């Protein structure tokens, strides 16, 4: 149950909350397009370059469930305002960073406060529009604006990097934060869930350190998979995640109720979401590097050249939605990853002197069609058969899976990329060979995702389920 106050400015609230979600999403891509310039300016290694992206996704994904719980019981407006202030401070630190440690730390801090902002914004939207046609309209607007975040990030990041400086890809957030704070103070109403709450701090510590150890271990693997430090961090990560599972089985109010992930269909959906997240984040990063470092595109042109992937997803999503109602989720979840794999294999045939329109554009369109077939059923499957009181945890877990999958996957791709480069290799042909290895590895991952769908997405739950009050859940976050 939630205790809400009357909201007289609900449509202004929708604008403020939609802007917030847009910022959270676009910050996942806006820095990507600026990485070549940031790497040169700060003297980052390839591993540090990867961590600029990974730090945000890892902190965001690992703390998203906790953020939802904090918002519900501490106060959604209060959490929103604290998250917005913290996000602005982190953005300023990143924009003024003088070395890799400062930039990576700022990106991680952005992820921490994004994990407060995202669930608080969704929960505030839920209590502002509790039911009826207005609720459906509000969620449609909210989802559409959030869905455009990745594309906006690529374009805005490209424009700021080309016509100003890469630092403005972070400093521009201060404008959004100012608007969000003013709107939050004067437009949003406070609400919170009723009842007592106990935070699962040991769960938070073990899952965050476990995931961080895994990602760091994979990032060390570029120096050798058999090194003591590589193996040590990977083993520590696994042990900490095992401890997290044991803790979640015992505590009264777990961070992640295990019944949410142990369901076969939902568990399969979360695994596929993680693989899809790794491919989207990894492919976007290495495609951006190819466009700028090999094909010589300026940042804005590289952002525009990356857009067909997002546009193909948006164009195919309505078709996939209709197919979902006719054939169910399973065929889409099998076909979608295989289509993405075809696009990635096409992309792996890159050459240093190749044409964008011949070697890149067709692959992006193919990948976009496949990703739409994956993403459309995923939220449906994540909420399939879930009890109302677990709907928020299920929704947040699906989003965490994508962020965490992206951070883990990107660290693996970076290790494979480094292994594929010859010693001192920095020529366009060497870079292209490394990118090709990454795209082949991503294609293998999508084939595995199709295999997961074959094995786990079965039975009546793989059919479309009614979109019941998904936002009624206290911890939901998209």
N, C-alpha and C positions, 0 to 999 in steps of 0.2 A: 504494500500500500504506500502511496505517496501523498503527502500533504502539500497542496499547491495553493498559490494565491491567484486572485483574479488578474488577468493579463489584458489591460485595455489597449495596448499597442501591438497586437499580435503580428500584424503584417510587417511592421518595422522590426519586430523581434526576429521574424523569419529572415529578413534581409541581413541582419547582424549575424545570425547563426550560420546562414549560408556562406557569408563572407569568411567566417571563421573556418568552416570546413574546407573552403577553397584554399585558404592559406596553408592548412595542415597538409593537404594533398599536394599542392604545387611545390611545397618545400622538399618533397621527395625527388623532384626532377629539376627544379630551377638551378640547383648547384651543379647538376650533372653536366649541363652544357658549358659551364664555366670552368670545368676541371682542368683542361689543358692549360689555360691561362693561370689558374691558381697554382697548379703544380710548378709552372715555370717561375712564378713570382716568389713562391715560398721555398722552392727547392725540394719539393716533396718527392719521395721515392714512389714507385708504383704501388707498393703496399700501403703507404700512407694515403695515396690518392684513393685507393679502394675504401679506406677507413672513413674518409670524408662522407661517403655515401652510407657505408655500413653502420657507422655510429648512430646516425639518426634512426635508421630502420630498426636496429637492434634495441635501442632504448625505448622507442615507441612501442614496438611489438611486445617486449618483455613486461612492460608496466601498464599496458592498456587495461587489463582486467582490474588491477589495483586502482587505476584512475577512475574507472566506473564505480567502484565501491566507495571511494573517497567522495566522489561527486554526490552520490545518493545520500550518504549519511552525514557528511560534513556541511552540505548545502551546495546545490548545483550552481547557483549564481556566484557564490563565494569561490568555489573551485574554478569556475570559468574565469573570474577576474584575476585570481592568483596565477592561473595557467597563462593568461594573456600577458600579464606583467613579466612573468618568468620567460616566456617565449621571446618577448621583446628584448630583454636583457641578454639572453643567449644569442639572439641575432646580432645585436650590437657587438658583443664580444667576438663573434665569428667574422663580422665585417671588418673589424679592426685588428684581426689576428696578424701576428708578425712571424709565426712559425707554424709548423704542422701540428704540434701538440695543442696549441691554443685553438686552432681551427677545428680539429677533431673533437676536442673537449667541448667546444661551443655547439657543435652539431649533436653530440650526445645529450647535452643539456636541452637543446631544442626538442629532441625526442622525448625527454622526460616530461616537459611541459605540454608537448603535443598529446601525450598520453592522458593528461588531465583535461585538455581542451576538447578533444574529440568526443569522449563519452559525456562530458558535461553539456556540450552543445546539443547532442542528440537527445539527452534526457530533458533539457529545457524545451526543445521542440516538442517532445512528447506531451509534457504537461501544459504547454501553451495551446496545443491543438489536440485535445483529448479524444475526439471521435468525429465521425461524420465526413461529409464531402470536403470540408475545409482541411481536415487532417490529411486526406489523400492528396489534395492539391499541394499542401505544404511539403509533404514528403517527396512529391514528384519534383517540385522546384529545388528542394534541398539536394536530392540525389543528382539532378541534372547539373547543377552548379558544381557539386563535388566531383562529378564524373569528368567535368571539363578541366579539373585542376592540373592533371598531368600535361595536357596540351598547352594550357596557359603557362605552366612552368617552363616548358621548352621554349616557347616564343618569348616570354618575358625575360628569361635568362639569357637567351641569345641576343635580344635587343640591348639589354643592360650591359652585357659583356662587350658587345661590339661598339656601342656608342658612348659608354661611360667607363665602367671598370668592373671586373668580376666581383669586387667587394659589394657592389650595389645589389647583387643577387641575394645577399643577406640583409643589407641595410634597408632595402625596400620594405622589409617586413615591419619596420617601425611605423610606416604610414598605415598599414593594415591594423597594427596593434592599437594605434591611436584611435582609429575609427571604432574598432572593437571595444575598447575600453569605454569610450563615450557612450556608445550604444548599450553596452552592458550595464553601466551605472544607471542610465536614465530610462531604458526600455525594458530590460529583462526583470522578471519577478523572481523572488527566491522560492525555492521549494526543496523538500528533502523527504526521504523515505522515513516511514515510521518504524519504531522498534529499536532494539539495541543491536549494536554491531561490534564484532571483534575482528580486527585485521589480522590476516594470516601473514605475519611478518617473516616467519621462517620460510614460508613458501615463496614469498617475494625474493628473499635473499638467495635461496638455493636455485630457483629457476633463472634469475638474472645472472648470477655467477656461473651457473652451468652453461647457459647459452653463450655468455661472453667467453668462457674458456674454450668452448668448441670453435667459435669463430676465430679466436686468436690462434688456436692450434692449427686450424686450416690455413690461416694467413702465414704462419711460420713454415708451412710445408713447402713453400717455394724455395726454401733453402735445403730441403731434403725431408722426405717423409719418415726416414728412419732416425732422425735426430732425437736426442733425449728430450729436449724442450718441446718439440712437436708432439711426440707421443705423450709426454707428461700432461700437457694441457688438454689433449683430446681425451685421455683417460679421466682426468679430473672433471672435465665437462660431463662425461657420461655418468660418473659416480654422483655428481651433484644433482643431475636430473633424476637419477634413481632415487636419491634422497628426497627430492621434491615429490615424486609419486608417493613414496611412503608417508610423507607428511600429509599430503592431501587425503590419504585414506584414513587418517586418524583425527584430524582437527574437526571441530564442530562446524565451523564456517570456512570451508576451504576457498582458496583463491580461485581454483578451477575444480568444480565438482567432477570427479572422474566419470560419473555416469554420462556426462555430456560427450566425452570423447570415446568411451568404450562401446557405444553403439556402432555397429558395423558400418552403416551407411554414412552417419555423420563423421565417424573417424576416417573413412575413406575420403570424404569430401575435404576434411581438414588437410590430409596428406597431399591431395591434389592441389589444394590452394597453396600449400607451401612450395610445391614444385613450380607452380605457375608464377608465384611471386619471385622465385629465384630466377626464372627465365626472363620475366619482364624487366626486373631491375638489371640483371646481368647483360641482357641483349641491348637494352637502352644505353647503358654505359659504354659498352665496347663498340656499338654502332656509332655513337657520338664521337668516340676517339677515331674511328676509321674515317668518318666524314671530314673531321678537322685535320688530323695528323697525316693522313694518307691522301685523301682527295683534295685537301687544301681549302675546304669550305670555311668561310668566316662564320662566327658563332650564330648569327641570325639565320643565315642560309642553312646551317646544320640543323637548327631548330625546326625550320620549315621542312627540311628534307626528312625529318623524323616523324612529322605529323601523319603521313598516310597510315601508320600503324594504328594510331588512336582513331582516325576517321573511319578506318575499316571496321574497327570494333563497334563504333557508334552506328555505322550503317547496317551492320549485320545483326546487332542486338535485337531489333524488332522481329526480324525473320526467325532468329533463334528462339525468341519468346513464343512465337506461334508454334514452332516445332515442338517446344517443350510441352505445350498443351496437347499435342497430337500423339507424340511418340514417347513422351516421358524423358526423364533425365539421363538414363543410362546410355542410350545411343549417342546423345550429344556429348556425354562425358568420355566416351570412347573415341568418337570421331574427332572431337575438338583437339585433343592433344596430338593426335596423329597428323592433323592438318598443320598444326604449329610446327611439328617436327619436320614436315616437308619444307615449310618456309625457311626454317633454320638451316637445313641441309643445302637449300638453294643459296642461302646467304653465305654458307661456308666456302663457296666457290669463288669468293672475292679474289681479285688480283690488284696489285698496286696501281696498275694503269687502267683499271676497268671503268666502265660507265655507270653512274648512279642509276640511270633509267633502265639499264639492262641487268645489272647485278644486284641492285639494292631495292628499288621500288617494287618489283613483282614480289620479292620475298616479304616485304612489309605488308602488302595487301593480303597475301596468303596467311601470314601469321595473325593478322587482325581478324580475319574470318574465323580462324581456329580459336583464338582467344575468346571471341564472343560466344562461341559454342561451349566454352568452358565456364566463363564467368556467369552467364545467365542462369544456369541451374544451380550454381554453387550456393548462393544464399538460401535458395529453396531447400537444398539438401541439408544445409547447416541447421535449419530450423525444423526439419522434418521430424514429426513425432515428439518434439521436445515439450516438456511441461512448461506452462506459462512462467513459473518462477525461475526456470532455467534458460528462458529465451535470450535474456541479455547476455548471460555467460556464453551461450552458443554463438551468438552473433559476434561478440567481442573475440571469441576464440578463433573464428574464421578470419577476422581481420588481423589478429595477432599472427596467425599461421602464415599469412602472406608476407607480413613484414619480417618475421623471423626467418622464413624460408628465403626471402630475398637477401638477408644479411649473411646467412650461412652459405647459400649458393654462391653469392658474389665472392666470398673468401675462397671457396673451392675453385671457381673460375679463374681468380687471380693467380692461384698457385699453378693451375694448368697452363695459363698464359705465360707465366714466368719460366716454367719448365720448357715451353716450346721455343722460347727465344734463344738464339745462340749467344754466347758470351759477348757482351758489348754490342749486341744487336739493337740497332736503332734505325736502320734503314727502312723505308716504306715496305719493301718486300718482306723483311723480317717481322715487322709489326702485323702485316696482313696474315702471315702464316700463324702468328699467335692468336689473332682474332678468329681465324678459321677453326682452330682447335677449340676455342671457347664455344663457338656456335655448334660444332659437332657434339660437344659434351652436353650442351643445352638440349639438343635434339634427342640425345639418349635419355635425358631426364624426362622429356615429354612422352617418349615411348613407355617409360616406366610408369608415368602417370596414367596412360591408357591401360596398362596392365593392372594398376590399382583399381581402376573403374571396372574392368572385367571381373576382378575377383571380389570386390566389396560392394559395388553399387548394384544391388539386386533387390528383388521383391517389391512389395507395394510402396515402400518408402521412396523408391526411385521414381515414382510418379509425382507430378506436381501436387504440392500440398497447399491448402488455402493459406493466404498470407494473413494470418491472424495477427493480433496486436503485437507485432514484433517489437515495437517500441514501448510496449507496456512494461517490458522487462526493465528492471532497475539499472542494469549495468550495460545496456546496449551501447555499442560504438561502432560506427562505420568508418 
